[in-house]
Structures are given as C-alpha cells and as structure tokens.
C-alpha cells in the first residue's frame, strides 16, 4: 500500500499520479484537516468575499472516492516507524506501507510575544482558520497584520474589503522583502496604502494587549495600535517533526535527492517540507511554492511506482496580484556587484532583469508582467543571451534573443 501523509497539492498530486501509475495498489491519504484539497493561495480572497468556500475546493470527497483513493480525515499521525514500515495514528491504529510519502507541508510561524495566546490572534494557513477569521470580523472594526509578505499583504487588503481599519507591521525596511527590490517595494507600498491600509516598516511588535483575554491593541515601537484581531503572517516553517522522530535526515526541511527519496528506504518527501539543491546556486533550499510542490508530488509518485524520474529544478517564481497590481518575481532579483542589471520604470510599472555572465539569473516585473514567464524560463534553461536591453521590451519574445 502507498500511504501519503498530507493532502495539500503535493500529496494530492502524488495520490492521483499513483492511481494512474499503479492502479492495482491501494493509495491512502492521511490528514488532520477536514476540507480535502483546496487552494491555500485563495484563502485571503475567500476572506475578501471574492470566492466562496466551495469554489476553492479543488478535489472533493467524492472526487477522491471515484479515483479509488482512500482518505483518512481529521486524523493525526503520531509516529512513523521505518524499521516496521508502519504509520502509527493518534487514535491507536497502525497502518503498514510499502512506500510512504511525507507531504506534511508547512506550519505558520508564531513569535513568542506577550499576549500572543489571547483570543483574537490568528494565523491563516488552513480553510478552518479562514472560516474563523471571517466569523471574527463580523462585529469588529480594527485589525493588525504582523508581517508584510505575500500572505500578510493579501490578508490586510482582504480585511480592508470587509470594512476594517487595517495596519500592517513589518520589522524589515520594506514590504515583500524576499520578492521585491527597494524600487518595486516602494511602488507596491504606495498602491496598498492607496487602498486604505496603513503600513509601518522598520517596526517591531513588542507585545499584544488583551482585555479579559481578548485582543484590544498591539504595542509596536512605543505606539499603541488599536486591534480587535491580530493576524500573524511572518512566515512558515517546514512541518518535519515526524521525519525527525523517525530518524530521517533533515536540514531546513526533509533532505531529499533528485527522486524525492529521503535518507530512509521507501520513504519520500515532497512539497513545502522538502529540502532540495538549488541547481543555480548549489545551495540547499525549501522552495515552498505551489508549482514546485505539485511537480515534486508527481516526481515522488513516479519513483514510488518504480518509474525512475528526476526532479528538474524550477526557478522559484512568485506570480500574484496585490491591490490590483500584478507582479512576477523569479530567481535572484537583487543581483551581485558584477551583474548586468537592466531596468525600466514608468509611473505604473517596473521591470528588471538580472544577468550574470550573459545568463538570466532573475526577473522582476511589477504592474507590467508581459513576457515575464518567457524571460523566467531562461533562468532554468541557462540560455546565453546578447542584446540584453531587448529583455526589457514589452514586446520581447524568444525571437528577440541571439543564443550563442
């Protein structure tokens, strides 16, 4: 039997692939959630009312059943026993596997701040949490979002749509510090502020103030900011506790090879929990993005079924719309001192390409994202290019490149 722990996009993709590759072998998914496969990236839009809860469900109970996939819902895995090839459930049940996939994803980071355990403090990582936040906003007026990453900004704008006064607090000097440079960050911050969201950068949260156990305000940089709810959006960490307890090699995530195999025989890992080698830099990384998770799920399934297939590194790509402004950020968008950096800026758009030794290493497009994906493909293809300024043209295509 194939057992998959986790029902995110990596786990669900692997399960569906295994059903096709090995139709006679039972496939079982175990998850501690109750909402089957849904799009986590839609959660802020669900809060904003853009989508309802059912729209973001990508594979329902009946879909898994018709595919012949057994789902054990609302169940916590207590331990994995590699020597016995068993998965031990918190309910006391033990399941034996032939091949096991750890697709346990990530967990939200929650800082150890005074008052962080108060009622009204939330993270947003599950459908259940989205429902809780929607319920909590029904009779309140103010919110603080801690963290100005992709999730934090989208939550802030969603809460603004729901009629709340919203303040975003970011301890670093700019918003989206991983995806944007200074120029793009300033432009996007202006756009978000124009939507009515207050942004404080270079600001640390000192603590959360509660009245009778319920959030009432946030202390930050000597200021008291009214807040009836607080959303923690400072990032996530790989959920690798099961792997560590099972003696599986871990670093920042679960260490895997190009086949998504872990250090233990017949155990694989995929998605936000898996640590792989970035072929561009040679460094270990946990990409933690949806397309990578899906691809790793497919690769893991193929190898679990006995069809050797290697994971082909995908450049980390963030493609999202924030406050009506689309952005694409791929690869190394900061660059090194010796790099050729090409930029084009208009009042409503900013485009940047980072070149190293005539190879594209990063692309950043804000406002105008035409051809961003085309340019981004050059990163993983390591194509040598000439006439570099053509990369910035809105009409750029492969035909404009001279490949040497």
KASULRA-V392163 format. One record per helix or strand of 2 or more residues. SS is the DSSP state (~ for helix, > for strand). FROM is the first residue (numbers start at 1). LEN is the number of residues. If there is no record, write none. Layout:
ss->SS from->FROM len->LEN
ss->SS from->FROM len->LEN
This chain:
ss->> from->2 len->4
ss->~ from->9 len->13
ss->> from->27 len->4
ss->> from->37 len->2
ss->~ from->40 len->9
ss->> from->57 len->3
ss->~ from->61 len->6
ss->> from->69 len->4
ss->> from->77 len->5
ss->> from->86 len->4
ss->> from->94 len->3
ss->> from->99 len->4
ss->> from->106 len->3
ss->> from->121 len->3
ss->~ from->127 len->13
ss->> from->142 len->5
ss->~ from->150 len->12
ss->> from->165 len->5
ss->~ from->182 len->13
ss->> from->198 len->3
ss->> from->205 len->7
ss->> from->214 len->7
ss->> from->223 len->4
ss->> from->229 len->4
ss->> from->236 len->3
ss->~ from->241 len->5
ss->> from->254 len->2
ss->> from->267 len->3
ss->~ from->271 len->3
ss->> from->274 len->4
ss->> from->284 len->2
ss->~ from->290 len->15
ss->> from->317 len->6
ss->> from->325 len->7
ss->> from->340 len->7
ss->> from->349 len->8
ss->> from->359 len->8
ss->~ from->372 len->10
ss->~ from->388 len->5
ss->~ from->398 len->3
